[in-house]
C-alpha cells in the first residue's frame, strides 16, 4: 500500500472512531446510569475543546521537528481517551470522566483538519492532489455512514461497552498507520532564522486571505444548519407518521454525500469556489423541497439529493485551504477551519433544541435558508476571478505568493501548500 493509500486507511479508521462517539457515549451512559443526559454532558466535554485546541494543535504541528511522533501520538491519545471512557463512564468519578473526555476531545482537531493537512506532502500539486482531497472527503462521509451502523449493530448484539471498545481499536489502528506515513518535508519546524508562526497566525490567515475568509465564513454559517439536521430529521419523520424514520433520513443524506464526494467532488475542472457555492445552494434547495414532502419516502429521496449536493463541499473546502493557506500556518488553517465548523454545528444543535416545539417543516426550512444564505455569503465575499483563471488552474499551479498571513495568497507550487 502506497503512502496515500495508508493515509486513507488511517483517516478512515480515525474518523470512524470520531463519528461513532456521539451515539456510543449516549448509549453507554444510558446502559450504565439509566440517564442519557449523563452521556450528553460527557459528549459536550468531548466536543467543547475542539475549537480551542485547534490553533494549539496546528501551531504545534507546524513547529514540531518530529512530525511522525506528533501525529501518531495525537491519534494514540485520542484512542486512549476512548478506551478510558469505555472503562470509566458510569463507573468512575464524574470529574475524572469529564477530564478524560476533555483531553480526548483536545486531540480531535488532529483527526479532522490535522490529518487532511498532510495530503500536500503526500500528493504532488495539480489535478491529482485535487482528486486526493475528494478521496479524503469521502472518508468523512463513509465514516458517517458506517460508524453509527457499527455502533448500533455491536450494541444490539452485546452492549454499548464493546461498541466503544471497537471505536478505541479503530483509533489505535489509525495511530499505527499514521506512524508508517512518509513525513519528509512535513512539520520539520521553521527554517533557521525564520519567524515562528504564533497561535494567532492561522486565525489571521483565515481573515486576511479573502479566499480563506469566504469559504470559512460560508461553511461555518452553513454548518449551523447542518448541525441541527439530525434532530430535525427525527422530528420531521415523527410528524410524517414514522417515529423511527429519522435514522432513515440521515442515512439517505449520508449515502448521498458519499456518492457526491466520489463523483461530483472528484471533478477537478470546476473552480473550487464555484463548487462551494453550488454545493451550499443545491443542499439548501433540496432540503427546502423536503420541508414540503408528503411522506417519509419522498423526504428520504430529497435528503439523498441534498447529500449528493453536500458531498463535494468538503472536497472544495480542502482544495481552497491547501491552495491559499500561507506557508507555515497550513495545519493551523486546516484545524481551525474544522474546529469552527464543529462549533457551528454544536450551536445549531443547541438552537434547534430551544426551538424543538416549532413545526419540523418550519425548522427544516430554516436549515435550508441558512444554507442558501451561506451560498450567497460566499458569492459576496469571494474575490472576483479574472477571466481565464479557471483555465490557468487546469493548466497547473502558478508561482506561490509570499508565505505570510498578510499577503494575498495564491496557488502553490508542489513544494508549498
Buried (B, 14 or more C-beta within 10 A) or exposed (E): EEBBEBBBBBBBBBBBBBBBBBBBBBBBBBBBBEEEEBBBBBBBBBBBBBBBBBBBBBBBBBBBEEBBEBBBBBBBBBBBBBBBBBBBBBEEEEEEBBBBBBBBBBBBBBBBBBBBBBBBBBBBBBBEBBBBBBBBBBBBBBBBBBBBBBBBEBBEEEBBBBBBBBBBBBBBBBBBBBBBBBBEEBBBEBEEEEEEBBEBBBBBBBBBBBBBBBBBBBBBBBBBBBBBBBBBBBBBBBBBEBEEBBBBBBBBBBBBBBBBBBEBBBBBEBBBBBBBBBBBBBBBBBBBBBBEBEEBEBBBBBBBBBBBBBBBBBBBBBBBBBBBBBBBBBBBBBBBBBBBBBBBBBBBBBBBEEEBEEEBBEBBBBBBBBBBBBBBBBBEBBEEBEEEBBEEBEEEBEEBBEBBBEBEBBBBEEEBB
